[in-house]
Amino acid sequence: MKTIAFFDTKSYDKESFLKYAGENLNIRFFENKLNKDTVSMAACCDAVCAFVNDSIDKTVIETLEKYGVGLIAMRCAGYNNVDLKAARGRIKVVRVPAYSPYSVAEHAIGMILLLNRKLHKAYIRTRDHNFSLEGLTGFDLKEKTVGIIGTGKIGCTFADICKGFGMNILGYDPYKNESFIGQYVSLDELLEKSDIISLHCPLTKENKHLINDQTVEKMKNGVFIINTSRGQLIDTQSIINGLKSGKVGAAGLDVYEEETALFFEDYSEEVINDDVLSTLISMPNVLVTSHQAFLTKEALSAIAKTTVENIEDFFEGKELKNEILI
């Protein structure tokens, strides 16, 4: 029987993974995130299962190798938190390249609808028996232009939904996708013409802070910015500056560049020592959700199934079809 150290565990993780783990896998669930301070929990384990906010740097990888851990199974699509150079020749790294593009795309649409039609404000008002409509005016999505940065499976699914609203669809991606139903344009043209900009690209060294002071300046006045991808695609201070000036009309952020120590945890009884995040949350035209776009029953099931298959393939010596090659 092989033992898997499962980090950053939540109740929904246990439920979905125990459904697919066979008799040959012994999963040890830990609530702690994987980092240099917690990696010792993986001692005597054969593999580790990690998530988006675990910190798998060179020190962690060297320690895992010393413990005899042969596999890092990421239960997500992204892997920017893994030092792949350090892992090369030491530990195999696999991921879940796709689980439910609908979960993330639908969450992005939900953020747009809430921010546009002020549903969060209306909810609070009516609970206080305030039925005034002042300040709740939105706009029709029909014939508005949405710019999609990143046209993989999620970006294409998001585009399909936008088409149903009758929107004009622009796309930017260095790698064009035949399934994309919109019009490919340059990044500058997308920034200049879009009423709503939604990010659906992976984080790379080249696109870190893709949204910054210079790119915000090129956007339409009152633009909506939606990010359900990775927090570091956006320079948060640039978004705040744009919100304060009115250049940015609203922001829907399911990810945040300094989310690692905060997201997925309950700090409702504590003071958050993050002035940038506190500023964002205080703004009436900003919606922050804690990296929950993936969180549907269908997505959780697909993540668990693929991750367990990746782990079993490794121990059975099969081809690792979802290996991250360096």
C-alpha positions as CSV (number, residue, x, y, z in Angstrom):
1,M,0.0,0.0,0.0
2,K,1.3,3.4,-1.0
3,T,0.9,6.4,1.4
4,I,0.0,9.8,0.1
5,A,0.5,13.0,2.2
6,F,-2.5,15.2,1.3
7,F,-1.9,18.9,2.1
8,D,-4.3,21.8,2.6
9,T,-7.2,19.5,3.2
10,K,-10.8,20.7,3.5
11,S,-13.9,18.7,4.1
12,Y,-14.9,18.7,0.5
13,D,-11.5,17.3,-0.5
14,K,-11.9,14.3,1.9
15,E,-15.4,13.5,0.6
16,S,-14.4,13.6,-3.1
17,F,-11.0,11.8,-2.8
18,L,-12.1,9.0,-0.5
19,K,-14.7,8.2,-3.2
20,Y,-12.0,7.4,-5.8
21,A,-9.0,6.2,-3.7
22,G,-8.7,2.4,-4.1
23,E,-7.5,-0.1,-1.5
24,N,-3.9,0.4,-2.5
25,L,-3.7,4.0,-1.5
26,N,-3.5,5.3,2.0
27,I,-4.2,9.0,2.1
28,R,-3.0,10.9,5.1
29,F,-5.0,14.2,5.2
30,F,-3.3,17.3,6.7
31,E,-5.0,20.7,7.1
32,N,-1.6,22.4,6.8
33,K,-0.3,23.9,3.5
34,L,2.8,22.3,2.1
35,N,5.9,24.5,2.7
36,K,9.3,24.3,4.2
37,D,7.9,24.3,7.7
38,T,5.4,21.5,7.1
39,V,7.2,19.3,4.6
40,S,8.3,17.0,7.5
41,M,4.7,15.7,7.6
42,A,5.5,13.9,4.3
43,A,8.2,11.7,6.0
44,C,7.5,8.0,5.3
45,C,5.1,8.9,2.5
46,D,5.5,7.8,-1.1
47,A,3.8,10.8,-2.8
48,V,2.3,14.2,-1.9
49,C,-0.8,15.8,-3.1
50,A,-0.7,19.6,-3.2
51,F,-2.9,22.6,-4.2
52,V,-2.6,26.1,-5.5
53,N,-1.3,27.9,-2.4
54,D,1.2,25.3,-1.3
55,S,4.8,26.5,-1.6
56,I,6.8,23.8,-3.3
57,D,10.2,25.5,-3.6
58,K,13.7,24.0,-3.9
59,T,14.0,23.4,-0.2
60,V,10.7,21.5,-0.1
61,I,11.6,19.4,-3.1
62,E,15.1,18.5,-1.8
63,T,13.5,17.5,1.5
64,L,10.8,15.4,-0.3
65,E,13.6,13.7,-2.3
66,K,15.4,12.9,1.0
67,Y,12.2,11.3,2.3
68,G,12.0,9.1,-0.8
69,V,8.9,10.9,-2.1
70,G,8.7,10.1,-5.9
71,L,5.7,12.1,-7.0
72,I,4.1,15.5,-6.5
73,A,0.4,15.3,-7.6
74,M,-1.0,18.8,-8.1
75,R,-4.8,18.6,-7.8
76,C,-5.2,21.7,-10.0
77,A,-4.3,22.9,-13.4
78,G,-1.8,25.6,-12.4
79,Y,1.8,24.8,-11.2
80,N,3.4,28.2,-10.9
81,N,4.0,27.4,-7.2
82,V,6.3,24.5,-8.0
83,D,10.0,24.9,-8.6
84,L,10.1,22.7,-11.7
85,K,13.8,23.2,-12.2
86,A,14.5,21.9,-8.8
87,A,12.2,18.9,-9.4
88,R,13.9,17.9,-12.7
89,G,15.5,14.5,-12.3
90,R,14.4,14.2,-8.7
91,I,10.6,14.0,-8.4
92,K,7.9,13.6,-11.0
93,V,5.2,16.3,-11.1
94,V,1.7,15.8,-12.4
95,R,-1.4,17.9,-12.6
96,V,-5.1,18.0,-13.5
97,P,-5.1,19.9,-16.8
98,A,-8.9,20.1,-17.1
99,Y,-11.7,19.4,-14.7
100,S,-14.8,21.6,-15.3
101,P,-14.3,24.7,-17.5
102,Y,-17.9,25.4,-16.8
103,S,-17.3,25.9,-13.1
104,V,-14.8,28.7,-13.6
105,A,-16.5,30.3,-16.6
106,E,-19.9,30.4,-14.9
107,H,-18.3,31.9,-11.8
108,A,-16.8,34.7,-13.9
109,I,-20.2,35.4,-15.5
110,G,-21.8,35.4,-12.0
111,M,-19.3,38.1,-10.9
112,I,-20.2,40.2,-13.9
113,L,-23.9,39.9,-13.3
114,L,-23.6,40.7,-9.6
115,L,-21.3,43.8,-10.1
116,N,-23.3,45.1,-13.0
117,R,-26.8,44.8,-11.5
118,K,-25.6,45.6,-8.0
119,L,-27.2,42.4,-6.6
120,H,-25.0,42.5,-3.5
121,K,-26.4,45.9,-2.6
122,A,-30.0,44.9,-3.4
123,Y,-29.7,41.8,-1.2
124,I,-28.6,43.9,1.8
125,R,-31.1,46.6,1.2
126,T,-34.2,44.4,1.0
127,R,-33.1,42.5,4.1
128,D,-33.3,45.9,5.9
129,H,-36.7,46.6,4.3
130,N,-35.2,49.2,2.0
131,F,-36.8,48.9,-1.4
132,S,-35.3,52.0,-3.1
133,L,-33.7,51.5,-6.5
134,E,-31.4,54.5,-6.2
135,G,-27.9,53.6,-7.2
136,L,-28.7,50.2,-8.6
137,T,-28.7,51.0,-12.3
138,G,-26.7,48.6,-14.5
139,F,-26.4,48.1,-18.3
140,D,-27.5,45.5,-20.8
141,L,-24.8,43.0,-21.6
142,K,-26.2,42.6,-25.1
143,E,-23.9,44.2,-27.7
144,K,-21.3,45.1,-25.1
145,T,-17.7,44.0,-26.0
146,V,-16.0,41.4,-23.8
147,G,-12.2,40.9,-24.1
148,I,-11.0,37.4,-23.1
149,I,-7.3,37.0,-22.3
150,G,-6.5,33.4,-22.6
151,T,-8.6,31.2,-24.9
152,G,-8.0,27.7,-23.6
153,K,-10.9,25.5,-22.5
154,I,-12.1,27.9,-19.8
155,G,-11.7,31.0,-22.0
156,C,-13.6,29.3,-24.8
157,T,-16.4,28.2,-22.5
158,F,-16.7,31.7,-21.1
159,A,-16.9,33.0,-24.7
160,D,-19.7,30.6,-25.5
161,I,-21.7,31.9,-22.5
162,C,-21.1,35.5,-23.5
163,K,-22.4,34.7,-27.0
164,G,-25.6,33.7,-25.3
165,F,-25.9,37.2,-23.9
166,G,-25.4,38.6,-27.4
167,M,-22.0,40.1,-26.6
168,N,-19.2,41.0,-29.0
169,I,-16.3,38.8,-28.3
170,L,-12.6,39.6,-28.6
171,G,-9.7,37.3,-27.7
172,Y,-6.0,37.5,-27.1
173,D,-3.8,34.5,-26.8
174,P,-0.3,33.8,-28.2
175,Y,-1.6,30.3,-29.1
176,K,-4.8,30.5,-31.1
177,N,-7.6,28.0,-30.4
178,E,-9.8,26.8,-33.3
179,S,-12.7,26.4,-30.8
180,F,-12.7,30.1,-29.9
181,I,-15.8,31.7,-31.4
182,G,-14.6,35.3,-31.0
183,Q,-12.3,37.5,-33.0
184,Y,-8.6,37.4,-32.2
185,V,-7.0,40.8,-31.9
186,S,-3.8,42.3,-30.4
187,L,-3.6,42.9,-26.7
188,D,-3.7,46.7,-27.2
189,E,-6.8,46.5,-29.3
190,L,-8.5,44.2,-26.8
191,L,-7.7,46.7,-24.0
192,E,-9.0,49.7,-26.0
193,K,-12.3,48.2,-27.2
194,S,-13.5,46.0,-24.3
195,D,-16.2,47.0,-21.9
196,I,-15.4,43.9,-19.8
197,I,-12.0,42.2,-19.6
198,S,-11.8,38.6,-18.2
199,L,-8.6,36.8,-17.5
200,H,-8.4,33.1,-18.3
201,C,-4.7,32.5,-18.8
202,P,-2.0,30.7,-16.8
203,L,0.6,32.6,-14.9
204,T,4.0,32.7,-16.5
205,K,7.1,34.8,-16.0
206,E,6.2,36.8,-19.2
207,N,2.7,37.8,-18.1
208,K,3.1,38.5,-14.4
209,H,1.4,41.9,-13.8
210,L,-0.1,41.8,-17.2
211,I,-2.6,44.3,-15.8
212,N,-0.6,47.2,-14.6
213,D,-0.7,51.1,-14.7
214,Q,0.2,51.1,-18.4
215,T,-2.4,48.6,-19.5
216,V,-5.1,50.0,-17.4
217,E,-4.5,53.4,-19.0
218,K,-5.3,51.9,-22.4
219,M,-8.7,50.6,-21.3
220,K,-12.1,52.2,-21.7
221,N,-13.3,54.4,-19.0
222,G,-15.5,52.3,-16.6
223,V,-14.2,48.9,-17.7
224,F,-15.0,45.8,-15.7
225,I,-12.0,43.6,-14.9
226,I,-12.6,40.0,-13.9
227,N,-9.9,37.6,-12.8
228,T,-10.6,33.9,-12.0
229,S,-7.1,32.8,-13.1
230,R,-4.1,33.7,-11.0
231,G,-3.7,36.7,-8.7
232,Q,-0.3,37.8,-9.9
233,L,-1.6,38.5,-13.4
234,I,-2.8,41.8,-11.9
235,D,-0.8,44.5,-10.1
236,T,-3.3,45.0,-7.4
237,Q,-2.3,48.6,-6.7
238,S,-2.9,49.5,-10.3
239,I,-6.5,48.1,-10.0
240,I,-7.0,50.2,-6.9
241,N,-5.7,53.3,-8.6
242,G,-8.0,52.7,-11.5
243,L,-11.0,52.1,-9.2
244,K,-10.3,55.3,-7.3
245,S,-10.0,57.4,-10.5
246,G,-13.1,55.8,-12.1
247,K,-11.1,54.3,-15.0
248,V,-12.0,50.9,-13.7
249,G,-15.8,50.7,-13.2
250,A,-15.7,47.4,-11.2
251,A,-13.5,44.5,-10.4
252,G,-14.4,40.8,-9.7
253,L,-11.4,39.0,-8.2
254,D,-11.6,35.3,-7.3
255,V,-7.8,35.4,-6.9
256,Y,-5.4,37.8,-5.3
257,E,-1.6,38.1,-5.6
258,E,-1.0,37.8,-1.9
259,E,-3.7,35.2,-1.2
260,T,-1.5,32.3,-0.1
261,A,-1.6,33.1,3.7
262,L,-5.3,34.0,3.7
263,F,-7.5,32.2,1.1
264,F,-9.3,29.0,2.1
265,E,-9.1,29.9,5.8
266,D,-11.5,31.5,8.3
267,Y,-10.2,34.7,9.8
268,S,-13.5,36.2,10.6
269,E,-12.5,36.7,14.3
270,E,-9.2,38.3,13.5
271,V,-7.8,41.6,12.1
272,I,-6.4,41.1,8.7
273,N,-3.0,42.7,8.4
274,D,-3.2,43.3,4.7
275,D,-4.1,46.9,3.9
276,V,-4.3,46.3,0.2
277,L,-6.9,43.5,0.5
278,S,-8.8,45.5,3.1
279,T,-9.0,48.4,0.7
280,L,-10.3,46.2,-2.1
281,I,-13.0,44.6,0.1
282,S,-14.1,48.0,1.4
283,M,-14.9,49.3,-2.2
284,P,-18.6,48.9,-3.2
285,N,-17.8,48.1,-6.8
286,V,-15.4,45.3,-6.0
287,L,-16.2,41.6,-5.4
288,V,-13.6,39.4,-3.9
289,T,-14.2,35.7,-3.6
290,S,-11.6,33.3,-2.1
291,H,-10.5,31.3,-5.0
292,Q,-13.8,29.4,-5.2
293,A,-14.5,29.5,-9.0
294,F,-13.5,25.8,-9.2
295,L,-15.8,24.8,-6.4
296,T,-18.6,22.7,-7.9
297,K,-19.5,19.1,-7.3
298,E,-18.7,18.2,-10.9
299,A,-15.3,19.9,-10.7
300,L,-14.4,18.3,-7.4
301,S,-15.3,14.9,-8.6
302,A,-13.2,15.3,-11.8
303,I,-10.2,16.7,-9.9
304,A,-10.3,13.7,-7.5
305,K,-10.7,11.1,-10.3
306,T,-7.9,12.5,-12.4
307,T,-5.5,13.0,-9.5
308,V,-6.0,9.5,-8.2
309,E,-5.5,8.1,-11.7
310,N,-2.2,10.1,-12.0
311,I,-1.0,8.7,-8.7
312,E,-2.0,5.1,-9.6
313,D,-0.4,5.4,-13.0
314,F,2.9,6.5,-11.4
315,F,3.0,3.6,-8.9
316,E,2.0,1.1,-11.6
317,G,4.8,2.3,-13.9
318,K,2.4,3.5,-16.6
319,E,2.8,6.5,-18.9
320,L,2.1,9.8,-17.0
321,K,-0.1,11.5,-19.5
322,N,-0.5,14.6,-17.2
323,E,3.1,14.9,-16.3
324,I,4.5,18.5,-16.3
325,L,7.5,18.3,-18.5
326,I,10.3,20.7,-18.0
